[in-house]
Amino acid sequence: MKVTVCFGRTRVVVPCGDGHMKVFSLIQQAVTRYRKAIAKDPNYWIQVHRLEHGDGGILDLDDILCDVADDKDRVIAVF
């Protein structure tokens, strides 16, 4: 499973294995990849307030990813 996380116009693809990870972990991995994509130091502060599914629903941090998203879904990081 993989999910595309959109940070404004910058999009990062995050591999999620079988999808049995929490949304909180997805955010951590997406932020790490986003920092690399915009060439910022690992200490560069980025705070994601929430993730929104492509249909507009807000993902809860404690949800298991495969329960709330499908393979190749696009989610939006609100930061």
BELUR-V819619 format. One record per pair of residues at least 24 apart in sequence whose C-alpha atoms are under 10 Angstrom apart, sorted by the first residue. I is the first residue (numbers start at 1). J is the second residue. D is the distance in whole Angstrom. If there is no record, write none. Layout:
# BELUR-V819619
<<I J D> <I J D>>
This chain:
# BELUR-V819619
<<1 65 10> <1 66 8> <1 69 10> <1 70 8> <1 71 5> <1 72 7> <1 73 9> <2 69 10> <2 70 8> <2 71 6> <2 72 5> <2 73 8> <2 74 9> <3 30 9> <3 65 10> <3 69 8> <3 70 8> <3 71 6> <3 72 5> <3 73 5> <3 74 6> <3 75 7> <4 30 9> <4 71 9> <4 72 7> <4 73 6> <4 74 5> <4 75 6> <4 76 8> <5 30 7> <5 31 9> <5 33 10> <5 34 9> <5 51 8> <5 52 10> <5 53 10> <5 73 9> <5 74 6> <5 75 5> <5 76 6> <5 77 6> <6 30 9> <6 34 9> <6 51 9> <6 52 10> <6 74 7> <6 75 6> <6 76 5> <6 77 6> <6 78 9> <7 31 9> <7 34 8> <7 48 9> <7 75 9> <7 76 7> <7 77 5> <7 78 7> <7 79 8> <8 76 8> <8 77 8> <8 78 8> <8 79 9> <10 34 8> <10 37 8> <10 38 8> <11 37 9> <11 74 9> <11 75 10> <11 76 9> <11 77 10> <12 36 10> <12 37 8> <12 74 10> <13 72 9> <13 73 10> <13 74 9> <14 72 10> <15 71 10> <15 72 10> <16 65 8> <16 66 9> <16 71 9> <17 66 10> <18 65 9> <18 66 8> <18 71 9> <19 64 7> <19 65 5> <19 66 5> <19 67 8> <19 68 10> <19 69 9> <19 70 9> <19 71 8> <20 63 10> <20 64 6> <20 65 6> <20 66 6> <20 67 8> <21 62 9> <21 63 8> <21 64 5> <21 65 6> <21 66 8> <21 67 10> <22 60 9> <22 61 7> <22 62 6> <22 63 6> <22 64 4> <22 65 6> <22 66 9> <22 67 10> <23 50 10> <23 51 8> <23 59 7> <23 60 7> <23 61 5> <23 62 6> <23 63 6> <23 64 6> <23 65 6> <23 66 9> <23 68 9> <23 69 10> <24 50 9> <24 51 9> <24 59 9> <24 60 8> <24 61 5> <24 62 7> <24 63 8> <24 64 9> <24 65 9> <25 61 8> <25 62 9> <25 64 10> <25 65 9> <26 51 10> <26 61 9> <26 64 10> <26 65 8> <27 51 8> <27 61 9> <27 77 8> <30 77 9> <31 77 9> <46 79 7> <47 77 10> <47 78 9> <47 79 6> <48 76 10> <48 77 6> <48 78 6> <48 79 4> <49 77 8> <49 78 6> <49 79 5> <50 76 8> <50 77 6> <50 78 5> <50 79 7> <51 75 6> <51 76 5> <51 77 5> <51 78 6> <51 79 9> <52 76 5> <52 77 7> <52 78 7> <53 77 9>>
